[in-house]
Amino acid sequence: MRWIVSALILAACETVPPTPEEAALRCEERARAAQGPTGSVTVGANSGSGPFTDVAIGITADYLAGRDPFVVYSQCVERLTGQGPIRPPVLR
């Protein structure tokens, strides 16, 4: 009985690989981040605490290493799906 429970737990832990389109979308995000720093600034106010600001800056290791975003995309898709990209990345 224990081995059945163990087998069910292991089966539940297996991850389903993403579809090629899901991989493309995830990897496009990573490739965009390799193009340069990302960031956002939030400024606002509310009646409870008054004015507030927030700044967020992101820099990826791919950007710091100077990796080509197209190579980042291609390698990411291959790692996730085991095959090459189904389409070129959309990097805006």
C-alpha positions as CSV (number, residue, x, y, z in Angstrom):
1,M,0.0,0.0,0.0
2,R,2.8,2.4,0.8
3,W,4.4,2.0,-2.6
4,I,1.1,2.9,-4.2
5,V,0.9,6.2,-2.3
6,S,4.6,6.9,-3.1
7,A,3.9,6.2,-6.8
8,L,0.9,8.6,-6.7
9,I,2.9,11.3,-5.0
10,L,5.8,11.0,-7.6
11,A,3.3,11.0,-10.5
12,A,1.8,14.2,-9.1
13,C,5.2,15.9,-8.9
14,E,6.0,15.3,-12.5
15,T,5.8,18.5,-14.5
16,V,4.2,18.6,-17.9
17,P,6.5,20.3,-20.4
18,P,5.1,23.5,-21.9
19,T,3.7,23.5,-25.4
20,P,5.9,25.1,-28.0
21,E,3.8,28.3,-27.9
22,E,3.9,28.5,-24.1
23,A,7.7,28.1,-24.2
24,A,7.9,30.8,-26.9
25,L,6.0,33.2,-24.7
26,R,8.1,32.5,-21.6
27,C,11.4,32.7,-23.5
28,E,10.4,35.9,-25.2
29,E,10.2,37.5,-21.8
30,R,13.7,36.2,-20.9
31,A,15.0,37.5,-24.3
32,R,13.5,40.9,-23.8
33,A,15.2,41.1,-20.4
34,A,18.5,40.3,-22.1
35,Q,18.1,43.4,-24.2
36,G,18.7,45.8,-21.3
37,P,17.6,46.8,-17.9
38,T,13.9,46.8,-17.1
39,G,12.2,49.0,-14.6
40,S,9.1,50.7,-13.3
41,V,8.2,53.8,-11.3
42,T,5.0,54.1,-9.3
43,V,3.9,57.4,-7.8
44,G,0.6,57.9,-6.1
45,A,-1.3,59.0,-3.0
46,N,-4.1,57.7,-0.8
47,S,-6.2,59.1,1.9
48,G,-4.8,56.7,4.6
49,S,-1.0,57.2,4.3
50,G,-0.6,60.1,1.9
51,P,1.9,60.1,-1.0
52,F,4.0,57.1,-1.9
53,T,6.6,56.1,-4.5
54,D,8.1,52.9,-5.6
55,V,11.0,52.2,-8.0
56,A,12.0,48.8,-9.3
57,I,15.0,48.0,-11.6
58,G,15.8,44.6,-13.0
59,I,19.1,43.6,-14.7
60,T,19.5,40.0,-15.8
61,A,22.7,37.9,-15.9
62,D,22.1,37.5,-19.7
63,Y,22.2,41.3,-20.1
64,L,25.3,41.6,-18.0
65,A,27.0,38.8,-19.9
66,G,26.2,40.6,-23.2
67,R,24.3,37.6,-24.6
68,D,22.4,38.0,-27.8
69,P,18.6,38.1,-27.0
70,F,17.9,35.8,-30.1
71,V,20.3,33.2,-28.8
72,V,18.8,33.5,-25.3
73,Y,15.4,32.9,-26.8
74,S,16.5,29.9,-28.9
75,Q,18.4,28.2,-26.1
76,C,15.5,28.7,-23.7
77,V,12.9,27.2,-26.0
78,E,15.2,24.2,-26.7
79,R,15.8,23.7,-22.9
80,L,12.0,23.8,-22.2
81,T,10.7,21.7,-25.1
82,G,13.7,19.7,-26.3
83,Q,13.3,21.2,-29.8
84,G,14.0,24.4,-31.6
85,P,11.7,27.4,-31.7
86,I,8.5,27.2,-33.8
87,R,8.7,30.9,-34.6
88,P,11.1,33.9,-34.2
89,P,10.8,35.9,-31.0
90,V,8.8,39.1,-30.8
91,L,11.1,41.5,-29.0
92,R,9.6,44.9,-28.5
